[in-house]
């Protein structure tokens, strides 16, 4: 006889709850924690931190956290545009509060690229700009 005690049946109700997005608010000018933030401001801060952190470089973060911009410098502009779009979108979509990345506009000038886009989150939408290159 096989025990059946640990099996969840189809008739059980599992209630989904939303995790809070409350986190420390960072002051980028003073490089200090200056309180707490929640909602759209917390998502904005998280998106900024994701795009400032190189993936696989810091052991404290999981392999899903951060962006992969290394290897883009010196490549063909068409390749940089396509990869920058894919890499920014992949990095931001790891945050479960972010629903979509839309209206991405990428400009490549020499060894620098700039991407402007709209981040759609469960709390609302906001614009972001991210530069990549030696002088950015």
C-alpha positions in Angstrom: 0.0 0.0 0.0 1.3 3.5 -1.0 0.8 6.3 1.5 -1.5 9.1 0.2 -1.1 11.7 3.0 1.3 14.0 1.2 -0.6 14.3 -2.0 -2.5 17.6 -2.7 -5.9 16.9 -4.3 -7.5 19.0 -7.0 -10.2 20.1 -4.6 -7.9 22.2 -2.4 -8.0 25.9 -2.7 -4.7 27.7 -2.9 -4.9 31.4 -2.2 -2.4 33.5 -4.1 -1.1 36.5 -2.3 0.9 39.4 -3.6 4.2 40.0 -1.9 4.9 43.5 -0.7 7.4 45.5 -2.7 8.5 47.6 0.3 12.2 48.1 0.3 14.9 50.5 1.4 15.0 53.9 -0.5 18.4 54.7 -1.8 19.8 58.2 -2.3 22.1 58.0 -5.3 23.6 61.4 -4.7 24.6 60.8 -1.0 25.0 57.0 -1.4 22.9 56.4 1.6 19.7 54.6 2.7 17.2 57.4 3.4 14.0 55.5 4.4 11.6 53.1 2.9 9.8 53.0 -0.5 7.0 51.0 -1.9 4.9 50.6 -5.1 6.0 52.4 -8.3 9.0 54.1 -6.7 10.3 50.7 -5.5 9.9 49.2 -9.0 11.8 52.2 -10.5 14.6 51.8 -8.0 14.7 48.0 -8.7 14.9 48.6 -12.5 17.7 51.1 -12.1 19.7 48.7 -9.9 19.1 45.8 -12.3 20.5 47.8 -15.2 23.5 49.0 -13.1 24.5 45.5 -12.0 26.5 43.3 -14.4 25.1 39.8 -14.4 27.3 36.9 -13.0 29.8 39.4 -11.5 28.7 39.5 -7.9 28.1 36.2 -6.0 25.6 37.9 -3.7 23.1 38.0 -6.6 21.4 35.1 -8.4 22.3 34.3 -12.0 19.0 35.9 -13.0 19.8 39.3 -11.6 21.5 42.1 -13.6 22.2 42.9 -17.2 24.8 41.6 -19.7 26.3 44.5 -21.5 29.8 43.2 -21.7 30.8 42.2 -25.2 28.7 44.8 -26.9 31.5 47.5 -27.3 33.1 47.5 -30.7 30.5 45.3 -32.4 28.4 46.2 -35.5 25.7 48.8 -34.8 22.9 46.5 -36.0 24.1 43.8 -33.7 24.3 46.2 -30.7 20.8 47.5 -31.4 19.3 44.0 -31.5 21.2 42.7 -28.5 20.7 45.7 -26.4 16.9 45.4 -26.9 17.0 41.7 -26.0 19.3 42.1 -23.0 17.5 45.0 -21.4 14.2 43.3 -21.8 15.5 40.0 -20.4 17.1 41.7 -17.4 14.0 43.7 -16.4 11.5 40.9 -17.0 13.2 38.9 -14.2 11.4 41.1 -11.7 7.9 39.7 -11.3 6.4 43.2 -10.7 7.4 44.3 -14.3 4.9 43.3 -16.9 6.5 44.6 -20.1 9.1 46.8 -21.7 7.7 48.8 -24.5 8.6 51.6 -27.1 12.4 50.9 -27.0 14.3 53.5 -29.0 18.0 52.7 -29.4 20.6 55.0 -30.9 24.2 53.9 -31.6 26.9 56.6 -32.1 30.5 55.3 -32.3 31.3 53.3 -29.2 28.3 54.4 -27.3 24.6 53.4 -27.4 21.6 54.8 -25.6 18.3 53.1 -25.1 15.0 54.9 -24.0 12.0 52.8 -23.2 8.8 52.5 -21.1 8.6 50.0 -18.3 5.1 48.7 -17.5 4.7 47.4 -14.0 1.8 46.3 -11.9 1.9 49.7 -10.2 2.0 51.8 -13.4 4.4 52.8 -16.2 7.5 54.9 -16.2 10.2 56.0 -18.7 13.8 54.9 -18.4 17.0 55.7 -20.3 20.2 53.6 -20.2 23.5 54.3 -21.8 26.2 51.8 -22.8 29.7 52.5 -23.7 33.1 53.7 -22.6 32.0 57.2 -21.7 28.6 56.5 -20.4 
